Amino acid sequence: MELNDTNPQVEPQPATANAAEVMPGLDEMLQEAERKAQEHYDAWMYAKAEGENIRRRAIEDVSKAQKFAVERFANEMLAVKDSLEAGLIVETATVESFKSGMELTLKQMSGVLEKFNIREINPVGEKFDAHKHQAIGMLDSDQPANTVVSVMQKGYALNDRVLRPALVMVSKAKG
């Protein structure tokens, strides 16, 4: 048998054919890059949507907290209101029983205020403090100057934050 260049059985394979099988074509590389870009875009859109959902839920939670912040306090105050109404229903009340009922209701209300850290500001004998007191006048007194001599209206503080300053009279400087 003679080797002939035209013999189809002995045709040599070029070296680039094997390299083409190993290295992906430009179309395949483009498709892979597009697939990865789509995955990244989808992940970004998911994260963006999740962030929006978290923000929306936070806004709703804050709104609900503001709307219902006084719910526990209001429930406690309903018992005080019930006591006041019950006192008004009594037809044969004497002054003593009426006063006794008012004292019990006041005690009940003071308990509610205490439970919610609302404390009374009654500064008789204290040095005047413009953050807690509102002076409505000055009086001659044996007390040192700028000392609270009398309280016209008690003040109140919630967790050390003044809700209402006490209306007070302070002592004048001697002279």
Steps between C-alpha positions, in 0.01 A plus 500: 500500500617836404445808706324755301422859602152459366422205723219607730592250774838648579406866502699686767301712756615856545629594851244779534204261490584358846552850638156602372339218696672611823452878465137619485394709208422870521128427481521264798706751698248773421208280605677410827573868572137593425377220729724621785396862441133394520568308824669806652218727382239265648690485832527881505127540427417250777722687748347833394145364546593350837643835612179675396293244692712549813469880470122477450460265798710732718282797405187299585649391835589858594153616399335230712729579795406868482132424455475255790775631732252605768285188482620354835466840668153550355387158625616586852325839487170334408484354852540850644220628276278211610560596864407861433182397320405258780538785751261716300232228487462477878178684592524511876861608529604701797783748491716254694430206266549723196834622638604145583416389144698789355801412718487137385472610137793740543703219656408276206607769252826564686571128474449511123731800467765329713470181296586698187788695662310827515611672816385813673717812518420669832810711569416689822828595668716415195718741308316640196580301182372653175501152339248363752325809636319801362512799734183706499603741771739588780430528873685641799615203702752383758617244242818562297445689173353299209362225722156359422268630773166368375362288217190624322480197268709183520711406204548153352790315340500186287823303540682817612365701207280789610144467371381810681710731718379580851352852536681648798559809709864565587664699775644844437852595591500677839582860474 
